[in-house]
Amino acid sequence: MKCSIKDCSGECETREITHTVRCHGQVVVIDHVPAEVCSVCGDVLLSRDTVRHIEQLLRTADRPARRVPLYEYA
């Protein structure tokens, strides 16, 4: 699939990414998220099903699988 960014000549490749989102005031990191990633500009596209799955995970997850350090840029 061709990249959706105007004037980018890249092709999207299926990869697993690490997705970061802020939910209820907390930073949440979700690993191994399937995505289409442009080989040239790095633009990331998530499918509707993937977005729905992430939303469900954020609504229903009790505890994270792991904890990671969070640093603030100061």
PDB file of N, CA, C and O in Angstrom:
ATOM      1  N   MET A   1       0.848  -1.179   0.000  1.00  0.00           N
ATOM      2  CA  MET A   1       0.000   0.000   0.000  1.00  0.00           C
ATOM      3  C   MET A   1       0.895   1.244   0.000  1.00  0.00           C
ATOM      4  O   MET A   1       1.881   1.311   0.734  1.00  0.00           O
ATOM      5  N   LYS A   2       0.537   2.224  -0.831  1.00  0.00           N
ATOM      6  CA  LYS A   2       1.293   3.466  -0.914  1.00  0.00           C
ATOM      7  C   LYS A   2       1.027   4.329   0.314  1.00  0.00           C
ATOM      8  O   LYS A   2      -0.072   4.312   0.869  1.00  0.00           O
ATOM      9  N   CYS A   3       2.034   5.079   0.729  1.00  0.00           N
ATOM     10  CA  CYS A   3       1.912   5.995   1.868  1.00  0.00           C
ATOM     11  C   CYS A   3       0.831   7.031   1.593  1.00  0.00           C
ATOM     12  O   CYS A   3       0.672   7.474   0.456  1.00  0.00           O
ATOM     13  N   SER A   4       0.086   7.421   2.628  1.00  0.00           N
ATOM     14  CA  SER A   4      -1.003   8.390   2.474  1.00  0.00           C
ATOM     15  C   SER A   4      -0.536   9.838   2.615  1.00  0.00           C
ATOM     16  O   SER A   4      -1.336  10.757   2.436  1.00  0.00           O
ATOM     17  N   ILE A   5       0.734  10.060   2.931  1.00  0.00           N
ATOM     18  CA  ILE A   5       1.266  11.415   3.073  1.00  0.00           C
ATOM     19  C   ILE A   5       1.550  11.988   1.682  1.00  0.00           C
ATOM     20  O   ILE A   5       2.201  11.345   0.859  1.00  0.00           O
ATOM     21  N   LYS A   6       1.061  13.186   1.433  1.00  0.00           N
ATOM     22  CA  LYS A   6       1.232  13.824   0.123  1.00  0.00           C
ATOM     23  C   LYS A   6       2.713  13.939  -0.220  1.00  0.00           C
ATOM     24  O   LYS A   6       3.525  14.326   0.621  1.00  0.00           O
ATOM     25  N   ASP A   7       3.052  13.608  -1.435  1.00  0.00           N
ATOM     26  CA  ASP A   7       4.405  13.694  -1.996  1.00  0.00           C
ATOM     27  C   ASP A   7       5.391  12.688  -1.394  1.00  0.00           C
ATOM     28  O   ASP A   7       6.585  12.769  -1.682  1.00  0.00           O
ATOM     29  N   CYS A   8       4.935  11.759  -0.579  1.00  0.00           N
ATOM     30  CA  CYS A   8       5.826  10.707  -0.071  1.00  0.00           C
ATOM     31  C   CYS A   8       5.746   9.528  -1.040  1.00  0.00           C
ATOM     32  O   CYS A   8       4.657   9.093  -1.415  1.00  0.00           O
ATOM     33  N   SER A   9       6.901   9.022  -1.434  1.00  0.00           N
ATOM     34  CA  SER A   9       6.937   7.925  -2.402  1.00  0.00           C
ATOM     35  C   SER A   9       7.026   6.556  -1.736  1.00  0.00           C
ATOM     36  O   SER A   9       7.169   5.538  -2.413  1.00  0.00           O
ATOM     37  N   GLY A  10       6.941   6.537  -0.417  1.00  0.00           N
ATOM     38  CA  GLY A  10       7.117   5.292   0.324  1.00  0.00           C
ATOM     39  C   GLY A  10       5.962   4.321   0.207  1.00  0.00           C
ATOM     40  O   GLY A  10       4.850   4.676  -0.183  1.00  0.00           O
ATOM     41  N   GLU A  11       6.266   3.089   0.557  1.00  0.00           N
ATOM     42  CA  GLU A  11       5.274   2.022   0.625  1.00  0.00           C
ATOM     43  C   GLU A  11       5.107   1.626   2.090  1.00  0.00           C
ATOM     44  O   GLU A  11       6.082   1.582   2.841  1.00  0.00           O
ATOM     45  N   CYS A  12       3.878   1.341   2.489  1.00  0.00           N
ATOM     46  CA  CYS A  12       3.621   0.921   3.867  1.00  0.00           C
ATOM     47  C   CYS A  12       3.924  -0.565   4.023  1.00  0.00           C
ATOM     48  O   CYS A  12       3.638  -1.375   3.142  1.00  0.00           O
ATOM     49  N   GLU A  13       4.505  -0.894   5.161  1.00  0.00           N
ATOM     50  CA  GLU A  13       4.837  -2.276   5.504  1.00  0.00           C
ATOM     51  C   GLU A  13       4.147  -2.621   6.816  1.00  0.00           C
ATOM     52  O   GLU A  13       4.028  -1.776   7.703  1.00  0.00           O
ATOM     53  N   THR A  14       3.696  -3.853   6.935  1.00  0.00           N
ATOM     54  CA  THR A  14       3.093  -4.299   8.188  1.00  0.00           C
ATOM     55  C   THR A  14       4.202  -4.544   9.202  1.00  0.00           C
ATOM     56  O   THR A  14       5.143  -5.295   8.944  1.00  0.00           O
ATOM     57  N   ARG A  15       4.079  -3.899  10.358  1.00  0.00           N
ATOM     58  CA  ARG A  15       5.058  -4.033  11.441  1.00  0.00           C
ATOM     59  C   ARG A  15       4.327  -4.032  12.775  1.00  0.00           C
ATOM     60  O   ARG A  15       3.135  -3.733  12.850  1.00  0.00           O
ATOM     61  N   GLU A  16       5.057  -4.370  13.815  1.00  0.00           N
ATOM     62  CA  GLU A  16       4.542  -4.203  15.183  1.00  0.00           C
ATOM     63  C   GLU A  16       5.231  -2.986  15.773  1.00  0.00           C
ATOM     64  O   GLU A  16       6.449  -2.835  15.680  1.00  0.00           O
ATOM     65  N   ILE A  17       4.420  -2.107  16.392  1.00  0.00           N
ATOM     66  CA  ILE A  17       4.956  -0.884  16.972  1.00  0.00           C
ATOM     67  C   ILE A  17       4.670  -0.843  18.474  1.00  0.00           C
ATOM     68  O   ILE A  17       3.923  -1.666  19.004  1.00  0.00           O
ATOM     69  N   THR A  18       5.268   0.111  19.129  1.00  0.00           N
ATOM     70  CA  THR A  18       4.944   0.439  20.510  1.00  0.00           C
ATOM     71  C   THR A  18       4.110   1.710  20.456  1.00  0.00           C
ATOM     72  O   THR A  18       4.584   2.749  19.995  1.00  0.00           O
ATOM     73  N   HIS A  19       2.869   1.632  20.926  1.00  0.00           N
ATOM     74  CA  HIS A  19       1.916   2.743  20.857  1.00  0.00           C
ATOM     75  C   HIS A  19       1.790   3.377  22.233  1.00  0.00           C
ATOM     76  O   HIS A  19       1.596   2.686  23.234  1.00  0.00           O
ATOM     77  N   THR A  20       1.903   4.698  22.270  1.00  0.00           N
ATOM     78  CA  THR A  20       1.792   5.434  23.532  1.00  0.00           C
ATOM     79  C   THR A  20       0.570   6.331  23.475  1.00  0.00           C
ATOM     80  O   THR A  20       0.334   7.011  22.477  1.00  0.00           O
ATOM     81  N   VAL A  21      -0.207   6.330  24.553  1.00  0.00           N
ATOM     82  CA  VAL A  21      -1.429   7.133  24.612  1.00  0.00           C
ATOM     83  C   VAL A  21      -1.607   7.639  26.046  1.00  0.00           C
ATOM     84  O   VAL A  21      -1.170   6.982  26.991  1.00  0.00           O
ATOM     85  N   ARG A  22      -2.236   8.787  26.211  1.00  0.00           N
ATOM     86  CA  ARG A  22      -2.560   9.296  27.542  1.00  0.00           C
ATOM     87  C   ARG A  22      -4.019   8.954  27.811  1.00  0.00           C
ATOM     88  O   ARG A  22      -4.897   9.295  27.019  1.00  0.00           O
ATOM     89  N   CYS A  23      -4.277   8.278  28.931  1.00  0.00           N
ATOM     90  CA  CYS A  23      -5.617   7.832  29.277  1.00  0.00           C
ATOM     91  C   CYS A  23      -5.873   8.136  30.753  1.00  0.00           C
ATOM     92  O   CYS A  23      -5.139   7.667  31.623  1.00  0.00           O
ATOM     93  N   HIS A  24      -6.896   8.908  31.026  1.00  0.00           N
ATOM     94  CA  HIS A  24      -7.243   9.290  32.404  1.00  0.00           C
ATOM     95  C   HIS A  24      -6.049   9.895  33.128  1.00  0.00           C
ATOM     96  O   HIS A  24      -5.812   9.607  34.301  1.00  0.00           O
ATOM     97  N   GLY A  25      -5.303  10.731  32.423  1.00  0.00           N
ATOM     98  CA  GLY A  25      -4.174  11.436  33.030  1.00  0.00           C
ATOM     99  C   GLY A  25      -2.910  10.608  33.183  1.00  0.00           C
ATOM    100  O   GLY A  25      -1.918  11.095  33.725  1.00  0.00           O
ATOM    101  N   GLN A  26      -2.928   9.368  32.715  1.00  0.00           N
ATOM    102  CA  GLN A  26      -1.748   8.513  32.817  1.00  0.00           C
ATOM    103  C   GLN A  26      -1.231   8.175  31.434  1.00  0.00           C
ATOM    104  O   GLN A  26      -2.004   8.045  30.485  1.00  0.00           O
ATOM    105  N   VAL A  27       0.084   8.033  31.326  1.00  0.00           N
ATOM    106  CA  VAL A  27       0.692   7.603  30.076  1.00  0.00           C
ATOM    107  C   VAL A  27       0.633   6.083  30.032  1.00  0.00           C
ATOM    108  O   VAL A  27       1.076   5.408  30.961  1.00  0.00           O
ATOM    109  N   VAL A  28       0.083   5.550  28.945  1.00  0.00           N
ATOM    110  CA  VAL A  28      -0.053   4.114  28.783  1.00  0.00           C
ATOM    111  C   VAL A  28       0.743   3.706  27.539  1.00  0.00           C
ATOM    112  O   VAL A  28       0.604   4.316  26.479  1.00  0.00           O
ATOM    113  N   VAL A  29       1.564   2.686  27.675  1.00  0.00           N
ATOM    114  CA  VAL A  29       2.367   2.178  26.572  1.00  0.00           C
ATOM    115  C   VAL A  29       1.866   0.776  26.236  1.00  0.00           C
ATOM    116  O   VAL A  29       1.780  -0.090  27.107  1.00  0.00           O
ATOM    117  N   ILE A  30       1.539   0.564  24.966  1.00  0.00           N
ATOM    118  CA  ILE A  30       1.044  -0.733  24.511  1.00  0.00           C
ATOM    119  C   ILE A  30       2.036  -1.274  23.494  1.00  0.00           C
ATOM    120  O   ILE A  30       2.288  -0.645  22.466  1.00  0.00           O
ATOM    121  N   ASP A  31       2.590  -2.428  23.779  1.00  0.00           N
ATOM    122  CA  ASP A  31       3.624  -3.020  22.942  1.00  0.00           C
ATOM    123  C   ASP A  31       3.015  -4.019  21.960  1.00  0.00           C
ATOM    124  O   ASP A  31       1.942  -4.568  22.210  1.00  0.00           O
ATOM    125  N   HIS A  32       3.691  -4.246  20.867  1.00  0.00           N
ATOM    126  CA  HIS A  32       3.327  -5.245  19.846  1.00  0.00           C
ATOM    127  C   HIS A  32       2.006  -4.922  19.142  1.00  0.00           C
ATOM    128  O   HIS A  32       1.203  -5.819  18.887  1.00  0.00           O
ATOM    129  N   VAL A  33       1.782  -3.647  18.830  1.00  0.00           N
ATOM    130  CA  VAL A  33       0.562  -3.221  18.144  1.00  0.00           C
ATOM    131  C   VAL A  33       0.779  -3.349  16.632  1.00  0.00           C
ATOM    132  O   VAL A  33       1.740  -2.785  16.108  1.00  0.00           O
ATOM    133  N   PRO A  34      -0.088  -4.075  15.921  1.00  0.00           N
ATOM    134  CA  PRO A  34       0.065  -4.184  14.468  1.00  0.00           C
ATOM    135  C   PRO A  34      -0.266  -2.849  13.804  1.00  0.00           C
ATOM    136  O   PRO A  34      -1.248  -2.194  14.152  1.00  0.00           O
ATOM    137  N   ALA A  35       0.576  -2.458  12.836  1.00  0.00           N
ATOM    138  CA  ALA A  35       0.376  -1.181  12.150  1.00  0.00           C
ATOM    139  C   ALA A  35       0.984  -1.242  10.763  1.00  0.00           C
ATOM    140  O   ALA A  35       1.829  -2.088  10.471  1.00  0.00           O
ATOM    141  N   GLU A  36       0.539  -0.329   9.919  1.00  0.00           N
ATOM    142  CA  GLU A  36       1.151  -0.122   8.611  1.00  0.00           C
ATOM    143  C   GLU A  36       2.081   1.079   8.765  1.00  0.00           C
ATOM    144  O   GLU A  36       1.640   2.160   9.157  1.00  0.00           O
ATOM    145  N   VAL A  37       3.367   0.893   8.458  1.00  0.00           N
ATOM    146  CA  VAL A  37       4.371   1.934   8.662  1.00  0.00           C
ATOM    147  C   VAL A  37       5.060   2.233   7.329  1.00  0.00           C
ATOM    148  O   VAL A  37       5.511   1.324   6.632  1.00  0.00           O
ATOM    149  N   CYS A  38       5.135   3.519   6.989  1.00  0.00           N
ATOM    150  CA  CYS A  38       5.779   3.920   5.741  1.00  0.00           C
ATOM    151  C   CYS A  38       7.286   3.689   5.834  1.00  0.00           C
ATOM    152  O   CYS A  38       7.923   4.048   6.824  1.00  0.00           O
ATOM    153  N   SER A  39       7.841   3.086   4.788  1.00  0.00           N
ATOM    154  CA  SER A  39       9.271   2.780   4.756  1.00  0.00           C
ATOM    155  C   SER A  39      10.131   4.023   4.543  1.00  0.00           C
ATOM    156  O   SER A  39      11.341   3.976   4.766  1.00  0.00           O
ATOM    157  N   VAL A  40       9.525   5.138   4.112  1.00  0.00           N
ATOM    158  CA  VAL A  40      10.290   6.358   3.857  1.00  0.00           C
ATOM    159  C   VAL A  40      10.102   7.380   4.980  1.00  0.00           C
ATOM    160  O   VAL A  40      11.079   7.804   5.599  1.00  0.00           O
ATOM    161  N   CYS A  41       8.864   7.776   5.246  1.00  0.00           N
ATOM    162  CA  CYS A  41       8.627   8.864   6.214  1.00  0.00           C
ATOM    163  C   CYS A  41       8.278   8.375   7.620  1.00  0.00           C
ATOM    164  O   CYS A  41       8.307   9.156   8.571  1.00  0.00           O
ATOM    165  N   GLY A  42       7.947   7.088   7.758  1.00  0.00           N
ATOM    166  CA  GLY A  42       7.636   6.547   9.074  1.00  0.00           C
ATOM    167  C   GLY A  42       6.215   6.779   9.539  1.00  0.00           C
ATOM    168  O   GLY A  42       5.880   6.457  10.679  1.00  0.00           O
ATOM    169  N   ASP A  43       5.365   7.335   8.677  1.00  0.00           N
ATOM    170  CA  ASP A  43       3.965   7.546   9.042  1.00  0.00           C
ATOM    171  C   ASP A  43       3.340   6.215   9.460  1.00  0.00           C
ATOM    172  O   ASP A  43       3.596   5.177   8.849  1.00  0.00           O
ATOM    173  N   VAL A  44       2.516   6.262  10.509  1.00  0.00           N
ATOM    174  CA  VAL A  44       1.915   5.047  11.072  1.00  0.00           C
ATOM    175  C   VAL A  44       0.406   5.081  10.879  1.00  0.00           C
ATOM    176  O   VAL A  44      -0.243   6.082  11.180  1.00  0.00           O
ATOM    177  N   LEU A  45      -0.148   3.981  10.375  1.00  0.00           N
ATOM    178  CA  LEU A  45      -1.594   3.835  10.228  1.00  0.00           C
ATOM    179  C   LEU A  45      -2.049   2.616  11.017  1.00  0.00           C
ATOM    180  O   LEU A  45      -1.481   1.531  10.896  1.00  0.00           O
ATOM    181  N   LEU A  46      -3.090   2.814  11.831  1.00  0.00           N
ATOM    182  CA  LEU A  46      -3.695   1.717  12.586  1.00  0.00           C
ATOM    183  C   LEU A  46      -5.034   1.385  11.945  1.00  0.00           C
ATOM    184  O   LEU A  46      -5.771   2.286  11.544  1.00  0.00           O
ATOM    185  N   SER A  47      -5.350   0.114  11.847  1.00  0.00           N
ATOM    186  CA  SER A  47      -6.644  -0.281  11.294  1.00  0.00           C
ATOM    187  C   SER A  47      -7.752   0.027  12.295  1.00  0.00           C
ATOM    188  O   SER A  47      -7.495   0.221  13.483  1.00  0.00           O
ATOM    189  N   ARG A  48      -8.986   0.069  11.801  1.00  0.00           N
ATOM    190  CA  ARG A  48     -10.138   0.284  12.693  1.00  0.00           C
ATOM    191  C   ARG A  48     -10.202  -0.783  13.776  1.00  0.00           C
ATOM    192  O   ARG A  48     -10.453  -0.479  14.942  1.00  0.00           O
ATOM    193  N   ASP A  49      -9.973  -2.036  13.385  1.00  0.00           N
ATOM    194  CA  ASP A  49     -10.023  -3.128  14.356  1.00  0.00           C
ATOM    195  C   ASP A  49      -8.960  -2.960  15.435  1.00  0.00           C
ATOM    196  O   ASP A  49      -9.214  -3.230  16.608  1.00  0.00           O
ATOM    197  N   THR A  50      -7.779  -2.517  15.042  1.00  0.00           N
ATOM    198  CA  THR A  50      -6.708  -2.301  16.019  1.00  0.00           C
ATOM    199  C   THR A  50      -7.076  -1.185  16.979  1.00  0.00           C
ATOM    200  O   THR A  50      -6.870  -1.311  18.186  1.00  0.00           O
ATOM    201  N   VAL A  51      -7.621  -0.090  16.453  1.00  0.00           N
ATOM    202  CA  VAL A  51      -8.036   1.029  17.316  1.00  0.00           C
ATOM    203  C   VAL A  51      -9.123   0.577  18.278  1.00  0.00           C
ATOM    204  O   VAL A  51      -9.081   0.908  19.463  1.00  0.00           O
ATOM    205  N   ARG A  52     -10.091  -0.172  17.779  1.00  0.00           N
ATOM    206  CA  ARG A  52     -11.157  -0.680  18.658  1.00  0.00           C
ATOM    207  C   ARG A  52     -10.599  -1.587  19.748  1.00  0.00           C
ATOM    208  O   ARG A  52     -11.032  -1.526  20.899  1.00  0.00           O
ATOM    209  N   HIS A  53      -9.637  -2.426  19.380  1.00  0.00           N
ATOM    210  CA  HIS A  53      -9.015  -3.322  20.352  1.00  0.00           C
ATOM    211  C   HIS A  53      -8.272  -2.514  21.429  1.00  0.00           C
ATOM    212  O   HIS A  53      -8.362  -2.834  22.614  1.00  0.00           O
ATOM    213  N   ILE A  54      -7.552  -1.486  21.024  1.00  0.00           N
ATOM    214  CA  ILE A  54      -6.843  -0.629  21.985  1.00  0.00           C
ATOM    215  C   ILE A  54      -7.843   0.053  22.910  1.00  0.00           C
ATOM    216  O   ILE A  54      -7.633   0.098  24.122  1.00  0.00           O
ATOM    217  N   GLU A  55      -8.927   0.585  22.352  1.00  0.00           N
ATOM    218  CA  GLU A  55      -9.950   1.238  23.174  1.00  0.00           C
ATOM    219  C   GLU A  55     -10.548   0.273  24.183  1.00  0.00           C
ATOM    220  O   GLU A  55     -10.751   0.634  25.342  1.00  0.00           O
ATOM    221  N   GLN A  56     -10.833  -0.946  23.757  1.00  0.00           N
ATOM    222  CA  GLN A  56     -11.374  -1.958  24.666  1.00  0.00           C
ATOM    223  C   GLN A  56     -10.361  -2.298  25.759  1.00  0.00           C
ATOM    224  O   GLN A  56     -10.718  -2.424  26.930  1.00  0.00           O
ATOM    225  N   LEU A  57      -9.120  -2.443  25.372  1.00  0.00           N
ATOM    226  CA  LEU A  57      -8.058  -2.733  26.333  1.00  0.00           C
ATOM    227  C   LEU A  57      -7.969  -1.634  27.395  1.00  0.00           C
ATOM    228  O   LEU A  57      -7.833  -1.924  28.583  1.00  0.00           O
ATOM    229  N   LEU A  58      -8.045  -0.380  26.965  1.00  0.00           N
ATOM    230  CA  LEU A  58      -7.961   0.739  27.908  1.00  0.00           C
ATOM    231  C   LEU A  58      -9.179   0.803  28.831  1.00  0.00           C
ATOM    232  O   LEU A  58      -9.064   1.238  29.977  1.00  0.00           O
ATOM    233  N   ARG A  59     -10.345   0.373  28.338  1.00  0.00           N
ATOM    234  CA  ARG A  59     -11.554   0.378  29.176  1.00  0.00           C
ATOM    235  C   ARG A  59     -11.569  -0.751  30.192  1.00  0.00           C
ATOM    236  O   ARG A  59     -12.091  -0.587  31.295  1.00  0.00           O
ATOM    237  N   THR A  60     -11.002  -1.898  29.831  1.00  0.00           N
ATOM    238  CA  THR A  60     -11.196  -3.087  30.654  1.00  0.00           C
ATOM    239  C   THR A  60      -9.959  -3.590  31.386  1.00  0.00           C
ATOM    240  O   THR A  60     -10.076  -4.440  32.269  1.00  0.00           O
ATOM    241  N   ALA A  61      -8.785  -3.091  31.044  1.00  0.00           N
ATOM    242  CA  ALA A  61      -7.557  -3.614  31.656  1.00  0.00           C
ATOM    243  C   ALA A  61      -7.493  -3.260  33.138  1.00  0.00           C
ATOM    244  O   ALA A  61      -7.715  -2.112  33.524  1.00  0.00           O
ATOM    245  N   ASP A  62      -7.188  -4.262  33.961  1.00  0.00           N
ATOM    246  CA  ASP A  62      -7.050  -4.039  35.398  1.00  0.00           C
ATOM    247  C   ASP A  62      -5.693  -3.441  35.746  1.00  0.00           C
ATOM    248  O   ASP A  62      -5.593  -2.356  36.318  1.00  0.00           O
ATOM    249  N   ARG A  63      -4.663  -4.178  35.385  1.00  0.00           N
ATOM    250  CA  ARG A  63      -3.305  -3.755  35.719  1.00  0.00           C
ATOM    251  C   ARG A  63      -2.409  -3.957  34.504  1.00  0.00           C
ATOM    252  O   ARG A  63      -2.646  -4.839  33.679  1.00  0.00           O
ATOM    253  N   PRO A  64      -1.380  -3.129  34.410  1.00  0.00           N
ATOM    254  CA  PRO A  64      -0.457  -3.309  33.284  1.00  0.00           C
ATOM    255  C   PRO A  64       0.364  -4.583  33.442  1.00  0.00           C
ATOM    256  O   PRO A  64       0.583  -5.067  34.552  1.00  0.00           O
ATOM    257  N   ALA A  65       0.815  -5.114  32.303  1.00  0.00           N
ATOM    258  CA  ALA A  65       1.656  -6.313  32.325  1.00  0.00           C
ATOM    259  C   ALA A  65       3.025  -6.000  32.919  1.00  0.00           C
ATOM    260  O   ALA A  65       3.632  -6.844  33.577  1.00  0.00           O
ATOM    261  N   ARG A  66       3.502  -4.788  32.685  1.00  0.00           N
ATOM    262  CA  ARG A  66       4.791  -4.342  33.215  1.00  0.00           C
ATOM    263  C   ARG A  66       4.711  -2.862  33.531  1.00  0.00           C
ATOM    264  O   ARG A  66       3.791  -2.172  33.092  1.00  0.00           O
ATOM    265  N   ARG A  67       5.672  -2.381  34.292  1.00  0.00           N
ATOM    266  CA  ARG A  67       5.798  -0.943  34.557  1.00  0.00           C
ATOM    267  C   ARG A  67       7.101  -0.471  33.942  1.00  0.00           C
ATOM    268  O   ARG A  67       8.108  -1.180  33.962  1.00  0.00           O
ATOM    269  N   VAL A  68       7.068   0.746  33.389  1.00  0.00           N
ATOM    270  CA  VAL A  68       8.270   1.283  32.765  1.00  0.00           C
ATOM    271  C   VAL A  68       8.559   2.664  33.354  1.00  0.00           C
ATOM    272  O   VAL A  68       7.642   3.360  33.791  1.00  0.00           O
ATOM    273  N   PRO A  69       9.836   3.060  33.366  1.00  0.00           N
ATOM    274  CA  PRO A  69      10.146   4.404  33.872  1.00  0.00           C
ATOM    275  C   PRO A  69       9.635   5.475  32.918  1.00  0.00           C
ATOM    276  O   PRO A  69       9.602   5.274  31.704  1.00  0.00           O
ATOM    277  N   LEU A  70       9.238   6.607  33.474  1.00  0.00           N
ATOM    278  CA  LEU A  70       8.774   7.732  32.687  1.00  0.00           C
ATOM    279  C   LEU A  70       9.625   8.932  33.045  1.00  0.00           C
ATOM    280  O   LEU A  70       9.696   9.329  34.208  1.00  0.00           O
ATOM    281  N   TYR A  71      10.266   9.505  32.051  1.00  0.00           N
ATOM    282  CA  TYR A  71      11.097  10.685  32.266  1.00  0.00           C
ATOM    283  C   TYR A  71      10.414  11.890  31.667  1.00  0.00           C
ATOM    284  O   TYR A  71       9.788  11.795  30.612  1.00  0.00           O
ATOM    285  N   GLU A  72      10.531  13.035  32.341  1.00  0.00           N
ATOM    286  CA  GLU A  72       9.958  14.270  31.827  1.00  0.00           C
ATOM    287  C   GLU A  72      11.062  15.135  31.254  1.00  0.00           C
ATOM    288  O   GLU A  72      12.126  15.290  31.852  1.00  0.00           O
ATOM    289  N   TYR A  73      10.796  15.689  30.100  1.00  0.00           N
ATOM    290  CA  TYR A  73      11.727  16.595  29.447  1.00  0.00           C
ATOM    291  C   TYR A  73      11.620  17.936  30.151  1.00  0.00           C
ATOM    292  O   TYR A  73      10.568  18.575  30.131  1.00  0.00           O
ATOM    293  N   ALA A  74      12.701  18.354  30.766  1.00  0.00           N
ATOM    294  CA  ALA A  74      12.660  19.632  31.507  1.00  0.00           C
ATOM    295  C   ALA A  74      13.694  20.591  30.978  1.00  0.00           C
ATOM    296  O   ALA A  74      13.807  21.712  31.475  1.00  0.00           O
TER     297      ALA A  74
END
